[in-house]
Structures are given as structure tokens and as C-alpha cells.
Amino acid sequence: MISRTWSRKSMAFAVAIAVLSVYSMVALASPGQKMSGELSVSGQVTVNGQSAISGATVFSDSTVTTAANSSAVVSLGKLGRVELLPNTTVKLSFSAGNISASLDSGRLQVSTLAGVSAIVTTKDGAAVADASQAAAFMVDVECGDMRVNSQGGLVELRAGGKTVQVAAGSTETAGTPQPGTRCTRLAKPGMAGISGGALAALLLAAGGAVAAAIIASTQDGDFTFGGNPIVISPAR
């Protein structure tokens, strides 16, 4: 009788210890768990210094870097996604309802869903998207300054103690640009934002117009470039 009683007590005690151990493990593990996203890559991409491939898991507080002619997309499920353009280094952090990025170089595009806030910090300031509605914006530090372009949502540029609303389809800047080898923006005033192909097309069109003008003028035997016309004698 006594042995059976002790046996039952021992079993009950063992079960209690097992249950307590399980709850303790869950309690200890939950605070340390980090959210994760799925990575899609094109070209050479590293995560925390290690080469990464599409389908890899990216945990919060990871540093993602893209090489030249390479890009990466970190899909964060219900939070949204972050796209890294070539020559970009950023530390990504995310939690329930928030995406945070510290951009060291390059360009990135952030897209959030309604109910999710986002902030991208650089040495010159911070781009902040409100959680009240979905947002999409790009932050560019490729030329040394900070440029924030909004495609939608409530986006602000906070820099130098000031806050500026970035309306959809517009760009706001902070800091001083320093063009270098990794900067693809055109330095000439009024030409920023024009791609190399568009610029080539403009130059080609201008060259064609000049050529047409020369041909038209030679039909009359005259060249006029300002000042008196030069007459070419048929005898020559």
C-alpha cells in the first residue's frame, strides 16, 4: 500500500516537473525570438557578411548588402517589404507593426501595409511613414546627401530639427551631395533624374537638328552661324 502511494506521488511529481520545465522553456524563449523575413536576390548579396541566396531567412537586426548590378528584396509578410538597389548597405530591424532601417549607403524602397509604421535613418535625418495608411517611399544616400521620394502614404523627412511632409510624387532632400564613383545622379543643374539613355536620346536629337540645319543651308550655298554669311562660289 505504502509503495503504491509513493509510486503515485513520484509519478505525479515527475509530471509536474515536466510541465513546469516546458512552461519555463516557453517563457524564456519567447522574449528572445526575432521576427524574420524571406530574401529574394539578384546578383551578389550578403547578409551579415555571408553570401545569401533567394529563399534565405533574414532575421531582425540583420545587415544586408548588395554589390554592383545586384539587388535584394526582403519580404516581411503582413508588414510589407524592403527592396535594396545596387551598392546598398542597410541594417534592418522589424517587429509587430514596425519596420526600421539604418541606411549606410545606396538606395532602398520601403513598402508598408496599413497599420505598419516605418522609419529609415541616415546620417542626415530620418524618413518616417505613418501607420495610419499604406505607404511606399524611397530613400537615396548614393551621392552623400539624403533624398526621400514618396509614391504614396503619409511620409515625412525629419532633419535638422525640422519636419517636412513629402507629398506623393515629390522629393525632399537633406544634407549636402558629394558626387563620387558610386553616385549615378547627373551633376549639372536641371539634369538630375534624367537617365543615361534619355540624355543620349536628347543629345542625338540635338545633333540631328544641327545636321539638318547645315544641310538645308548648304542647298543655298550659304552657312550662317551668326554674323555675316559665308558664300561658297560654284567656280571653286
Buried (B, 14 or more C-beta within 10 A) or exposed (E): EEEEEEEEEEEEEEEEEEEEEEEEEEEEEEEEEEBBBBBBBEEBBBBEEEEBEEEBEBBBEBBBBBEEEBBBBBBBEEBBBBBBBBBBBBBBBBEEEBBBBBBBBBBBBBBBBEEBBBBBBBEBBBBBBBBEBBBBBBBBBBBBBBBBBBBBBBBBBBBEEEEBEBEBEEBBBBBEBEBEEBBBBBEEEEEEEBEEEEEEEEEEEEEEEEEEEEEEBEEEEEEEEEEEEEEEEEEE
